[in-house]
Amino acid sequence: MALAFGTFLRALNAVGTVAEATKYFRGSGAPPDQSPSTTEPVEPLETRLASVLVAALREAFDRDRERFDLERDFHDAEVARKESVLRLEWIRQTGTGAVTHARNLALLSVSVWVASVAAAGWLAPLALPAKVTLGLGWVGLSAAIAAAFVAHQQLSVWLAHGAPSSSPASTTSGAAAAHDLPSFPAQKALPWLFLAGFVTTALSLVLAL
């Protein structure tokens, strides 16, 4: 708009200069007894100058509007690209965190199982209720370990192939849609299996005391 306003000022200045020059030459070059009818051709000249001015202003405004539209489209495309990159990076980090969580729960399950085996050997012989409870705890820990391996494999495959092609419905990293995030049955069941196995194993050791 600043360019259009500057163009308008320059065009207005040019029209004023031409008008002053026209009045000067008309007043100095005409004889004293010249009739008013001899000044009539000046009106078409001023009309043509006004038409040229209007055309120049219209062209300047159109050019500025086209440039503004191009800049706006470029800005919108750049913002959309950055938001898409941020969203994919957030999804990747979320998937990586889920993989790490599954790995940690698998290590904890193995650690609890090893510790329970050592404790059971130290507390042997165990009563029947303690043996049954310990067996159920080992079943829960074994299921947690198996679920951790399955979830780890599924999340790894999702990160390698699924994450880059996630739906672009969300626009920012903090507003990603729920279906953009990894969600597998083994991943959901893993913490509950670990908790059940850990609690049952600990209860069996308490009963053995």
Contacts in CASP RR format, 6 or more apart in sequence:
PFRMAT RR
TARGET T0000
AUTHOR 0000-0000-0000
METHOD contacts of the structure
MODEL  1
MALAFGTFLRALNAVGTVAEATKYFRGSGAPPDQSPSTTEPVEPLETRLA
SVLVAALREAFDRDRERFDLERDFHDAEVARKESVLRLEWIRQTGTGAVT
HARNLALLSVSVWVASVAAAGWLAPLALPAKVTLGLGWVGLSAAIAAAFV
AHQQLSVWLAHGAPSSSPASTTSGAAAAHDLPSFPAQKALPWLFLAGFVT
TALSLVLAL
1 64 0 8 1.000
3 60 0 8 1.000
3 63 0 8 1.000
3 64 0 8 1.000
4 57 0 8 1.000
4 60 0 8 1.000
4 61 0 8 1.000
4 64 0 8 1.000
7 56 0 8 1.000
7 57 0 8 1.000
7 60 0 8 1.000
8 57 0 8 1.000
8 60 0 8 1.000
11 53 0 8 1.000
11 56 0 8 1.000
11 57 0 8 1.000
12 53 0 8 1.000
15 49 0 8 1.000
15 50 0 8 1.000
15 53 0 8 1.000
18 49 0 8 1.000
19 46 0 8 1.000
19 49 0 8 1.000
22 42 0 8 1.000
22 45 0 8 1.000
22 46 0 8 1.000
26 39 0 8 1.000
26 42 0 8 1.000
30 38 0 8 1.000
30 39 0 8 1.000
80 171 0 8 1.000
83 171 0 8 1.000
83 172 0 8 1.000
84 168 0 8 1.000
84 171 0 8 1.000
86 172 0 8 1.000
86 173 0 8 1.000
87 166 0 8 1.000
87 168 0 8 1.000
87 170 0 8 1.000
87 171 0 8 1.000
87 172 0 8 1.000
87 173 0 8 1.000
87 174 0 8 1.000
87 176 0 8 1.000
87 180 0 8 1.000
88 163 0 8 1.000
88 164 0 8 1.000
88 166 0 8 1.000
89 173 0 8 1.000
90 173 0 8 1.000
90 174 0 8 1.000
90 176 0 8 1.000
91 163 0 8 1.000
91 166 0 8 1.000
91 176 0 8 1.000
91 180 0 8 1.000
91 181 0 8 1.000
92 159 0 8 1.000
92 163 0 8 1.000
94 176 0 8 1.000
94 181 0 8 1.000
94 182 0 8 1.000
95 155 0 8 1.000
95 158 0 8 1.000
95 159 0 8 1.000
95 163 0 8 1.000
95 181 0 8 1.000
95 182 0 8 1.000
96 159 0 8 1.000
98 151 0 8 1.000
98 155 0 8 1.000
98 182 0 8 1.000
98 187 0 8 1.000
99 152 0 8 1.000
99 155 0 8 1.000
99 156 0 8 1.000
99 159 0 8 1.000
102 148 0 8 1.000
102 151 0 8 1.000
102 152 0 8 1.000
102 155 0 8 1.000
102 187 0 8 1.000
102 190 0 8 1.000
103 148 0 8 1.000
103 152 0 8 1.000
105 144 0 8 1.000
105 148 0 8 1.000
105 190 0 8 1.000
105 191 0 8 1.000
105 194 0 8 1.000
106 144 0 8 1.000
106 145 0 8 1.000
106 148 0 8 1.000
106 149 0 8 1.000
106 152 0 8 1.000
108 194 0 8 1.000
108 198 0 8 1.000
109 141 0 8 1.000
109 142 0 8 1.000
109 144 0 8 1.000
109 145 0 8 1.000
109 148 0 8 1.000
109 194 0 8 1.000
109 197 0 8 1.000
109 198 0 8 1.000
110 141 0 8 1.000
110 145 0 8 1.000
112 141 0 8 1.000
112 197 0 8 1.000
112 198 0 8 1.000
112 201 0 8 1.000
113 138 0 8 1.000
113 141 0 8 1.000
113 142 0 8 1.000
113 145 0 8 1.000
113 201 0 8 1.000
116 134 0 8 1.000
116 137 0 8 1.000
116 138 0 8 1.000
116 141 0 8 1.000
116 201 0 8 1.000
116 204 0 8 1.000
116 205 0 8 1.000
119 205 0 8 1.000
119 208 0 8 1.000
120 126 0 8 1.000
120 134 0 8 1.000
120 204 0 8 1.000
120 205 0 8 1.000
120 208 0 8 1.000
123 130 0 8 1.000
123 205 0 8 1.000
123 208 0 8 1.000
123 209 0 8 1.000
126 134 0 8 1.000
126 204 0 8 1.000
126 208 0 8 1.000
127 207 0 8 1.000
127 208 0 8 1.000
129 207 0 8 1.000
130 204 0 8 1.000
130 205 0 8 1.000
130 207 0 8 1.000
130 208 0 8 1.000
131 204 0 8 1.000
132 204 0 8 1.000
133 200 0 8 1.000
133 201 0 8 1.000
133 203 0 8 1.000
133 204 0 8 1.000
133 207 0 8 1.000
134 200 0 8 1.000
134 201 0 8 1.000
134 204 0 8 1.000
134 205 0 8 1.000
134 208 0 8 1.000
135 200 0 8 1.000
135 204 0 8 1.000
136 197 0 8 1.000
136 200 0 8 1.000
136 204 0 8 1.000
137 196 0 8 1.000
137 197 0 8 1.000
137 198 0 8 1.000
137 200 0 8 1.000
137 201 0 8 1.000
137 204 0 8 1.000
138 197 0 8 1.000
138 201 0 8 1.000
139 197 0 8 1.000
140 193 0 8 1.000
140 194 0 8 1.000
140 196 0 8 1.000
140 197 0 8 1.000
140 200 0 8 1.000
141 193 0 8 1.000
141 194 0 8 1.000
141 197 0 8 1.000
141 198 0 8 1.000
141 201 0 8 1.000
143 193 0 8 1.000
144 190 0 8 1.000
144 193 0 8 1.000
144 194 0 8 1.000
144 197 0 8 1.000
147 186 0 8 1.000
147 187 0 8 1.000
147 189 0 8 1.000
147 190 0 8 1.000
147 193 0 8 1.000
148 186 0 8 1.000
148 190 0 8 1.000
150 184 0 8 1.000
150 186 0 8 1.000
151 184 0 8 1.000
151 186 0 8 1.000
151 187 0 8 1.000
151 190 0 8 1.000
154 182 0 8 1.000
154 184 0 8 1.000
154 186 0 8 1.000
154 187 0 8 1.000
155 182 0 8 1.000
155 184 0 8 1.000
155 187 0 8 1.000
158 182 0 8 1.000
166 180 0 8 1.000
167 177 0 8 1.000
167 179 0 8 1.000
167 180 0 8 1.000
169 177 0 8 1.000
169 180 0 8 1.000
170 176 0 8 1.000
170 177 0 8 1.000
170 180 0 8 1.000
END
